């Protein structure tokens, strides 16, 4: 109940795009979606199925949670890639600066660059 209440409060803070567009399209075909809807609308006979119907309101929460986790993982990978690129650029800069310095002992040697 607390999560549902918080979700209702957060709904007001959503952008227009989040309110209108779904987070990701369904991978099910139209007939599969209709079949899933019909199964969800049936009255449950098993206790576990009845208990699951109580949590149908959390479906949107789990979609958002999963989307946030996917974005977090994507950002972690992007950050790791940028850190690797940064290290590579630092290494190249150090090589350049090492080659650009002129050895004071042998000023007549050709420049290494």
C-alpha positions in Angstrom: 0.0 0.0 0.0 2.9 2.3 0.8 4.5 1.8 -2.6 1.2 2.4 -4.4 0.6 5.6 -2.4 4.1 6.8 -3.3 3.6 5.9 -6.9 0.4 8.0 -7.0 2.4 10.9 -5.5 5.2 10.5 -8.0 2.7 10.4 -10.9 2.3 14.2 -10.5 6.0 14.7 -11.0 6.2 12.7 -14.3 7.0 14.5 -17.5 4.4 14.6 -20.3 6.5 12.1 -22.2 6.4 9.6 -19.3 2.7 10.0 -18.9 1.9 9.5 -22.5 4.4 7.0 -23.8 4.9 3.6 -22.3 8.4 2.8 -21.0 8.9 0.1 -23.6 6.7 -1.6 -26.1 5.5 -5.0 -25.5 7.2 -7.8 -27.3 4.0 -9.8 -27.4 1.9 -10.1 -30.6 -1.6 -8.6 -30.5 -3.3 -12.0 -30.0 -0.9 -12.8 -27.2 -1.7 -9.6 -25.5 -5.4 -10.2 -25.8 -4.9 -13.7 -24.4 -2.9 -12.3 -21.5 -5.6 -9.8 -20.7 -8.3 -12.4 -20.8 -6.4 -14.6 -18.4 -5.9 -11.6 -16.0 -9.6 -10.8 -16.1 -10.7 -14.4 -15.1 -11.5 -15.0 -11.5 -8.7 -16.9 -9.9 -9.4 -20.3 -8.3 -6.0 -20.9 -6.7 -5.0 -19.0 -3.6 -1.6 -17.9 -5.1 -3.4 -16.6 -8.2 -5.8 -14.6 -6.0 -2.9 -13.2 -4.1 -1.2 -12.2 -7.3 -4.2 -10.2 -8.4 -3.7 -8.0 -5.3 -0.3 -7.0 -6.7 -1.4 -6.1 -10.2 -1.2 -2.4 -9.3 2.5 -2.9 -8.9 3.0 -3.8 -12.5 3.8 -0.1 -13.5 6.1 0.1 -10.5 8.1 -2.9 -11.6 8.3 -1.6 -15.2 9.8 1.7 -13.9 12.1 -0.1 -11.5 13.4 -2.4 -14.2 13.8 0.6 -16.6 15.8 2.4 -13.9 18.0 -0.6 -13.3 18.7 -1.0 -17.0 19.6 2.7 -17.3 21.8 2.4 -14.3 23.7 -0.5 -15.8 24.0 1.3 -19.1 25.4 4.3 -17.4 27.9 2.2 -15.4 29.1 0.7 -18.7 29.4 4.1 -20.3 31.3 5.4 -17.3 33.7 2.4 -17.5 34.2 3.0 -21.2 34.9 6.7 -20.6 37.3 5.9 -17.8 39.2 3.5 -20.1 39.3 6.2 -22.8 40.5 8.7 -20.3 43.4 6.5 -19.3 44.3 5.9 -22.9 44.3 9.6 -23.6 46.4 10.2 -20.5 48.9 7.6 -21.6 49.1 9.2 -25.1 49.6 12.7 -23.6 52.4 11.4 -21.4 54.1 9.8 -24.4 53.7 13.1 -26.3 55.1 15.2 -23.5 58.0 12.8 -23.0 58.8 13.1 -26.7 58.4 16.9 -26.7 60.9 17.5 -23.9 64.4 18.1 -25.1 67.2 16.4 -23.3 69.4 19.1 -21.9 72.5 16.9 -22.2 72.3 16.3 -25.9 70.7 19.4 -27.5 72.1 18.6 -31.0 70.2 15.2 -31.3 67.2 15.3 -33.6 63.9 15.8 -31.9 62.1 12.5 -31.3 58.9 13.7 -32.8 
